[in-house]
């Protein structure tokens, strides 16, 4: 068992998401930074769909009642087990009774705690992810709080402790891929109403800095800046939406939908942030700035291929390390 001793922000059970349920009005849910969760599970030898904890805005403390292996990825949180300081993006062995503490991240905001064999909660509609809007999945369909106890299995043959990879791979993991890199714009594929903005307003959108609003959440990030308005208001029927979609409400400040987004919407669609950059947006704390940059399908495919190569290299390194 794992007992939650402190959960300062929003901590939920998440996996890679709930697919194929949009027709029922049910969101994808799942980890905001799915690569970070995949890496955590790969470090432990878990299947990719294994559920872990998504910890937004630590501090967070938990006590394990069994010997186990854990991996912590995502934002660069300060991590302690007992009196030991542990590196981020690592897997470590914990003894029964040992306490894990996560302090506020040095950058980013979503931390992922993976446990060997995963967090044992019921599967609902093909996923263990928490759906906060409908209050199902995960742990009783809600965020974790002090006193909650989660079922985890003991590791009879603990893995070797190790960092995520050699220094050059750790740097790639901690900057360009799973965490926030504000120097890199958010690439997006222009969508249906992009052309209706006109050249001048398109230029304004892509050259402006947009501040992440404190009104943001797992449904979507609201961005603050100089409003961008269509020359003529656009009236639209509702349509299907997906994470990454950039909507432009009448007030003229964009909203980017995230994992808990609704399944239909009616605001004009400017584009879709590519998966590799949507993760970086989700790791951006409120009050920080982001920028947009249109890209082509070929560039989006290249970004996906780069991530796949990185993950494959990590997997090969771990195979050598664990052999």
Residue, then its C-alpha position, 0 to 999 in steps of 0.5 A: x500500500x501507499x499512503x498519501x501524507x500530503x497533496x498540496x495541489x492537484x494529484x490524480x491517477x492517470x494513464x495514457x488516456x481514455x480512447x473511443x468514448x467521445x461519442x458518449x461525451x466523455x473526454x480523453x483524460x490521461x496524462x498532460x505530459x504523456x511522454x513523461x509518463x511513458x518514460x517513467x513506466x519504461x524505467x520500471x519495465x511497466x507496459x506503456x498503458x500503466x497508471x501512475x500519479x500526476x502531481x500538479x503543484x507539489x509539495x507531495x508526500x507519500x509513505x510506502x508500506x512495501x519494498x518497491x521501485x519508483x520512477x519520477x519524471x516530468x517537471x524538475x521537482x526536488x525529490x527526497x526519500x528519507x534524508x536522501x536527495x534523489x535526482x529527477x528523471x530517475x528510478x529508485x528503490x524504496x524500503x517499506x516504511x520509507x517516505x517520499x517527498x516532492x518539493x516545488x519543481x524548479x521548472x515545469x509543473x507536472x510531475x509523474x510518479x510511477x510505481x513498479x507494476x502500476x497503481x491498482x485502481x479499477x479500469x473504467x471504459x478502457x482506462x484507469x485515468x481520473x475523469x474529474x468532470x464526471x467523477x469516475x476512474x482513478x481513485x474514486x473519480x477525484x483528486x487524492x488527499x491526505x489519508x488516501x491509501x492506494x494499492x501497490x504491489x511489492x517488488x520481490x526482485x528490485x531493479x537497479x537504481x539508475x538515472x534516466x540516461x547518460x548526461x546528454x540524454x538527461x539534458x534532452x529529456x529535461x529541456x527540449x522534450x518532456x519539459x518546458x522550453x520557452x525559447x521554442x514556440x508552440x508549433x501548430x497546424x493551421x485549421x478551418x478558420x485560420x484563413x478568416x483572420x487575414x494576414x495582419x491578424x495571423x501575424x499578430x497571433x504568431x508574433x505576440x507573447x501570450x501569458x498563461x492565465x491562472x484560470x487555466x486547468x486540465x480542460x484547457x489553458x487560457x492565454x492572455x494578451x492583446x485581443x485578436x478579433x475577426x473583422x466580422x463575427x463568425x457564427x458556428x454550429x457545434x463541432x467535435x474537438x480534441x486536445x491541442x485545438x486552438x479556439x478563439x472566443x469572442x473576447x479575442x484571447x486564445x484557449x488551447x484545449x488539453x486532456x480533459x477538454x469537452x468533446x464538442x465546441x463552437x468557437x472558431x478553430x485557428x489550429x491544432x498544437x502538435x502533440x510534441x509541443x502540447x506537452x510543453x504547454x502543459x508544463x508551463x506554469x501560470x504567469x509565464x509566456x508562450x508563443x505560436x508558430x505555424x508548421x506543415x504536416x511534414x514538420x509535424x511528422x519530423x517532430x514526432x519522428x524525433x521523439x520516437x528516435x529519442x524514446x527508442x534510444x532511451x529504451x536501448x540504453x536501459x536494455x544495456x543497463x539492465x542486462 
